[in-house]
């Protein structure tokens, strides 16, 4: 049985009564002394953390780390999501609930833009076929497919029309990454 002396209470205790220090091996205080110190100084510690957070140093340091380590940040996030699927679903549900009004406004604006860019002479049946194809491809492959406007309806450089020759069925992820940009032909 290995023992170690706590430098705070000066008792000789088993090694299991000490926490592991990340560089020195074992902590110099036993677990009970460390816990007592943390409880006694909780308010002072919290005040120090609040001051550090209030002046923006913590956020700046975190942002700098994320920018310097994007792969580690992405891997960490993916790992957490894989370990906590229920928490992730709950967070997403709460986030969507908060954004309900914003999402409704954005969808309404998109529908209005589509209506403005659908000429009367457009072949609505051909347009509808693209949406049916996207639905069937999604069902068959199990990968979400969407109808994409080749020339975006609300592009920065040019805006297209909601007509059948400006539509194509592509995977959803590709459509999201494209956004409102016009893809140059390769």
C-alpha positions in Angstrom: 0.0 0.0 0.0 1.5 3.3 -1.2 1.0 6.4 0.9 1.5 10.1 0.5 1.3 13.0 2.8 -1.2 15.8 2.2 0.5 19.2 2.3 -2.7 20.9 3.6 -4.0 18.6 6.4 -0.6 16.9 6.9 -2.1 13.4 7.1 -0.5 10.3 5.7 -3.1 8.9 3.3 -3.4 6.2 0.6 -2.5 7.3 -2.9 -6.1 6.7 -4.0 -7.1 9.7 -1.8 -5.3 12.0 -4.2 -6.3 13.2 -7.6 -4.0 12.8 -10.6 -2.2 16.0 -11.7 -1.8 16.3 -15.5 2.0 16.9 -15.4 3.3 16.1 -11.9 1.6 12.8 -11.2 -0.4 13.2 -8.0 -1.9 16.4 -6.5 -0.3 17.7 -3.4 -3.6 18.0 -1.5 -5.9 15.1 -0.8 -9.3 15.0 -2.5 -11.2 16.1 0.7 -8.9 19.1 1.3 -9.2 20.2 -2.3 -13.0 19.8 -2.2 -13.2 21.8 1.0 -11.0 24.6 -0.5 -13.1 24.7 -3.6 -16.3 25.0 -1.6 -14.9 27.7 0.7 -13.6 29.8 -2.2 -16.3 29.1 -4.8 -17.6 32.7 -4.8 -14.1 34.2 -5.2 -13.4 31.7 -8.1 -16.7 32.5 -9.7 -16.1 36.2 -9.5 -12.6 35.8 -11.1 -14.2 33.8 -13.9 -16.9 36.4 -14.4 -14.3 39.2 -14.7 -12.3 37.1 -17.2 -15.5 36.4 -19.2 -16.8 40.0 -19.0 -13.9 41.7 -20.6 -14.0 39.3 -23.6 -10.7 37.6 -23.1 -12.2 34.1 -22.8 -14.3 34.5 -26.0 -11.4 35.9 -27.9 -9.1 33.1 -26.7 -11.7 30.5 -27.6 -12.3 32.0 -31.1 -8.5 32.2 -31.7 -8.2 28.5 -30.8 -11.1 27.5 -33.0 -9.6 29.4 -36.0 -6.2 27.9 -35.4 -7.5 24.3 -34.9 -10.6 23.9 -37.3 -10.0 20.1 -37.7 -9.8 19.5 -34.0 -12.9 21.6 -33.4 -14.8 19.7 -36.1 -13.7 16.3 -34.8 -14.6 17.3 -31.2 -18.1 18.5 -32.3 -18.7 15.3 -34.3 -17.5 13.1 -31.4 -19.8 14.9 -28.9 -22.8 14.6 -31.3 -22.1 10.8 -31.7 -21.9 10.3 -28.0 -25.0 12.5 -27.2 -27.6 12.0 -29.9 -30.6 12.7 -27.6 -29.0 16.0 -26.3 -28.3 17.0 -29.9 -31.9 16.3 -31.0 -33.2 18.3 -28.0 -30.8 21.2 -28.7 -31.9 21.2 -32.4 -35.6 21.1 -31.4 -35.2 24.1 -29.0 -33.2 26.0 -31.6 -35.9 25.4 -34.2 -38.6 26.4 -31.8 -36.8 29.7 -31.1 -36.4 30.4 -34.8 -40.0 29.5 -35.8 -40.9 33.1 -36.7 -37.6 33.7 -38.6 -38.0 30.5 -40.6 -41.6 31.3 -41.5 -40.6 34.8 -42.7 -37.7 33.4 -44.7 -39.9 30.7 -46.3 -42.6 33.3 -47.0 -40.0 35.6 -48.7 -38.7 32.6 -50.7 -42.2 31.7 -51.9 -42.9 35.3 -52.8 -39.6 35.5 -54.8 -40.5 32.2 -56.5 -44.0 33.5 -57.4 -42.5 36.8 -58.8 -40.0 34.8 -60.9 -42.6 32.3 -62.3 -43.9 33.8 -65.6 -47.4 33.0 -66.7 -46.2 31.1 -69.7 -44.1 28.7 -67.5 -44.9 25.0 -67.9 -46.1 24.3 -64.4 -46.6 20.6 -65.1 -42.9 20.2 -66.1 -41.9 22.2 -63.0 -44.0 19.9 -60.9 -42.3 16.8 -62.4 -38.9 18.0 -61.1 -40.3 18.0 -57.5 -41.8 14.5 -58.0 -38.5 13.2 -59.4 -36.6 14.7 -56.4 -39.1 13.0 -54.0 -38.7 9.6 -55.8 -34.9 9.8 -56.0 -34.8 10.6 -52.2 -37.1 7.5 -51.5 -35.0 5.2 -53.7 -31.5 6.2 -52.7 -32.2 7.2 -49.1 -30.3 10.4 -49.6 -32.2 13.7 -49.6 -32.5 15.2 -53.1 -33.8 18.7 -53.8 -34.8 20.8 -56.8 -32.1 23.3 -57.5 -32.3 26.5 -59.6 -29.3 26.5 -61.9 -29.4 30.3 -62.0 -30.6 31.3 -58.5 -33.9 33.1 -58.0 -32.2 35.7 -55.8 -28.6 35.6 -56.9 -26.1 38.4 -56.2 -25.0 38.8 -59.9 -28.0 37.6 -61.8 -31.4 36.2 -60.9 -33.1 33.4 -62.8 -36.7 32.4 -63.4 -38.7 29.6 -61.9 -39.0 27.6 -65.2 -38.3 24.0 -66.0 -35.1 24.7 -68.0 -33.6 26.4 -64.9 -34.2 23.4 -62.6 -32.3 20.2 -61.8 -32.4 17.6 -59.1 -29.3 17.4 -57.0 -28.4 16.0 -53.5 -29.6 18.3 -50.7 -26.1 18.8 -49.2 -24.8 20.0 -52.6 -27.8 22.4 -52.9 -27.2 23.8 -49.4 -23.5 24.3 -50.1 -24.3 26.1 -53.4 -26.7 28.5 -51.7 -27.6 31.5 -53.8 -24.5 31.4 -55.9 -24.3 30.8 -59.6 -22.0 27.8 -60.3 -19.6 28.4 -63.1 -19.5 25.6 -65.7 -16.2 23.7 -65.4 
